[in-house]
């Protein structure tokens, strides 16, 4: 196994390593050092403040992919069930055969259902713009909330950076004060 | 012969800028016309440099342009389009992943830089690295003609006394551990703090850590370091910010050990400077660090923080070990003392196509 440190030939690396290992073992035996402490420090990672230049101010494409395309109003029922082509003749023949049955048994049900659906469609026509408008409001609200969170986080980051700058200035002040005291000592009284 | 230099940025106290200035002065002293062209520059140097876009007026196929390459920028495109003879001096590009959490723009520029480096491979007459490690990266990038141009090491400028004020403030019997370098993520300042925390807690509560280097532009990294210091409750950590040379030398001369745990270095001038200033060096083997140390100091193969703390304690408490280490460092330093960067550069220039 390669040694974990390298030095000039005049230096006894093995002896240094043995001394280091002994020190580590002594610390561990005395209970002053735990392997978990070493591991914890080694694994400690820096936690950088987020970079908000990377975050888009509008996140609609992320939250609502294909929203605009999917929000087209549904086709009217009448058009959806319109019979066309060769199927029309065939259906007519079948209907004529089953007419008595349809007339007395299923026809009222069909008429009732159709009326209900048409009523519902009329209501949908009234409600749909309101729903669309509400969904638009919700979308805008989400964007506004997102932007508020982003802005609040930006402010927090700014605050952290300003705190760092204050800390730097405090350190510099302290250093300058020490310097001032040292200079004063050097001045002839 | 005219030899001009291109730089992306010329900032105050910057090693690349200093080297460009030294090269310019050396060339001028040898009767070679030389100017520095750059994209960004510190206002202090406004009279010493020109905007790189002005170079069209100077361009000539008979000229040689040296491009100090260290990051992706529009200067590369301009350099590529020149008809002049081209040399790059590669100062290495920090892998972009170090900056992802702290500086996305720089991460992007570093990423672009590596791509631009490959695009330069077949378009330059000569590619020089300032260490063998950097030269090997040039070879890997496909440059056919490569060489090493050592950094200009002017040790005489470090022969300054400790400022009396610093002596008054910091020569208080505490053991001072030093780190010099920009406070940026690839330097792994957090690891220095962790090792120092264990040293202070388990071996010597009467100790202090000097972190000497610029942190402006990396406030988010600096803030994260401050949080770590708060969490570990480490005391006596002194961030100096950017300091003049006289103060840097004072910090160094008041320190008993230099600890460097960076994970990427294309060279590492502070290690060599510590050798010169007679401070025992403990450094982690990453990038060109082993090559820079040249067999001096103690090189760490792994980052076991408690082991590092114990090693620091061994060095700081055993004068005989310190003496052997310093002797080894002095021996390693000879290589740098004998280097004649200017002469080597002139030889490279003479060997270019006519």
Interface residues (C-beta under 8 A of the other chain):
Chain A: X2 X3 X4 X5 X6 X7 X8 X10 X11 X16 X19 X20 X23 X24 X27 X32 X33 X38 X41 X42 X44 X46 X47 X48 X49 X51 X53 X54 X160 X161 X163 X164 X165 X167 X168 X171 X172 X175 X178 X179 X182 X183 X185 X186
Chain B: X101 X102 X104 X164 X165 X168 X169 X190 X194 X197 X198 X202 X219 X220 X221 X222 X223 X224 X225 X226 X227 X228 X231 X232 X238 X239 X241 X285 X290 X295 X296 X297 X298 X299 X300 X301 X302 X303 X304 X305 X306 X307 X310 X311 X313 X314 X321 X324 X325 X327 X328 X331
